[in-house]
Each structure stands twice: as structure tokens, then as C-alpha cells.
Amino acid sequence: EATAEFESRLNDVAASTEGLLDRLLGSAPLPGETARPPRFLEAMRYASLGGGKRLRPFLLIETARLFGVENEGVLRAAAALEMIHCYSLVHDDLPALDNDDLRRGRPTTHKAFDEATAILVGDGLLTYAFDVTADPATHADPGIRVELVLSLARAAGLGGMIGGQVLDLEAERAPEAHKPEAVIKLQAMKTGALLHYAVKAGAILGKADAAAKAALSDYGHALGAAFQVADDILDVESDEAALGKRAGKDADRNKATLVAALGLEAARERRDKLSAAAIAALDSFPQGAKAIVLKEAARFVATRKS
Ligand code: GRG
């Protein structure tokens, strides 16, 4: 029953996020813009619409909902976060980085358009995310908006996603970067920071008190770490099942993964422990009963197949 509720909420959030992204990436220019260039707009839409689990918007929206906060502003913050995520995928797929041809079951943005367009699409989505977050339509209180913008900048920047990506690149040539503690740190930055921001932003918008914020922060950290170990495991499993391209390539490029650092069985144990820790973090939560879909999300992250 909890799983069904989680799935139905995830579908609802995906649909409403898609709807808002569709409107934000419509042809109507923002203040200061003249007309939006049609081909470039099409590329931005290609990169952000029509795919993805929308897990980050889900975490943000469900966290705010714990505090009874459910409105268009929350959805805007969630869509902005998804823009950052989509930008990271577009850039990560570029030939200079992972050089992937497929993403979300379709050609990557640089394949469907061209490399220069894909670079600018990423830049455009990154910038637009901050515009959407900082806009008064997201929250009437400028203090809340600044808190969101600052937290998002830190999660996406050198102390978070970009810093993790840099460590990831350097790991290709640095043996010490393949030790478990180093991989754990890299992953907490590269993938964990944005997932953690999702929960943090929900708590900010929900005006959570310090105790609730601390519990949710523990949840966000554990869930982020579980997500990335699960991803490493999925890469290997898809490789085993169908000689998956990416897993082979990760191994070729000497990528730092937790499966390589710990072994497959220990990685699976770690994933399950982290998922359980995320769930346990919400046990102490004052509104425990309402946290059921977030608990399910932590189960889903560890058991997902894609
Ligand atoms: C800005 C170049 C650049 C990179 C930042 C996060 C990141 C580093 C790159 C994204 C590429 C990647 C494969 C990261 C690992 C995390 C991961 C599995 C992301 C995919 O997230 P999902 O499963 O994807 O939530 P969907 O398609 O469901 O949104």
C-alpha cells in the first residue's frame, strides 16, 4: 500500500514538474528577453522534457508537503532543481566527458542537435534554474529565496556536484582516489549534494524547525549515498546482463566506483544499509506517520532497476 502511494505520488510529481517545465520553456519571453530562438528553445525542451524519474522534484515537493506546504512556489523550486539536473546530464554526456550517445532512451542532446548547442543548453538551463528560484513567484519572502539560491549554488558548485565531477575526472589518473573513503566523498559531492538539496529546499519551504531539519538532512545524506552506490551496482548488473556499454566504459576509463572499491557484495550491503539508515532517520521525525512516502523513496532508490 505504501509502495502504491509512493508510485502514484512519483507519477503525479513527474506530471506536474513536466507541466511547469513545459510552461517555463514556452515561447513567451521573460522580462529582458526579446524573442526566444526557436531551434535553441527546442533543444532546451528536448533536454528537459519527456523523460526522467523526476526524483529530485519528488523529494523536494514531498518534504515540503510534510509541513503542509503545497503550492506553485514549491513546484517552481522543484522544476528549477530538475533544470540543474538536466543540465548536468547534457554536459556529462558530451564527447569531452562521458561521450554518451543515449540518455533516457533517446539520442543525447549533442547527438540530436550538435555539441555547441548542447553546451549552451546546459548553460541556459543552469542559469534559468537560478532565475526561477530567485523569482518572487517562488516565495514571497526574499530571505527564503536567498536561502534557496545559496543552498542550490553550494550543492551544484565546487563544494558539491562540480567539485565531485572534478574529483571524478582526476580519479582516472590517481590511484588513491579509488580507496573507498575517497569514492564515498566523491559520490557525496557529485550526486549526493543535489539530492540532499532537494530535501533541504523542501525543509526550507516548509519552515521546518531545527530538529526536523537535522533529521531530514541525515535522511538526504543517506539517500544520496544509497542512490549512487545503487547506480554503480546497476551499471555492473546491466553489464553482466547485456554487456552494457557504460559499465564497460567506466572500467576502461578507470572510473572510481564503489563496486570497484568494495566489491559487488559489499557494495550491495552498503546500499541496503544506507537505505535503512535513511528510513531510520525519519523515525525520530515528529511527523513520522506522514513521512511514509519519503521512506518508500529510500526503499525505491535501493531497489530501482533504472
Ligand atoms: C556538470 C558535467 C557535469 C557533471 C556533474 C551529476 C553529474 C556530475 C553528472 C550526471 C551524470 C551522471 C550519470 C551522474 C551519476 C548520477 C546519476 C545516475 C544520474 C542520473 O540520475 P537519475 O537516475 O536520472 O535520477 P533520470 O533520468 O531519472 O533523471
Residues whose N, C-alpha, C, O or C-beta is under 5 A from the ligand:
A	BS01	GRG	G52 K53 R54 L55 S88 L89 H91 D92 R104 M161 Q165 K190 T191 D231 S306
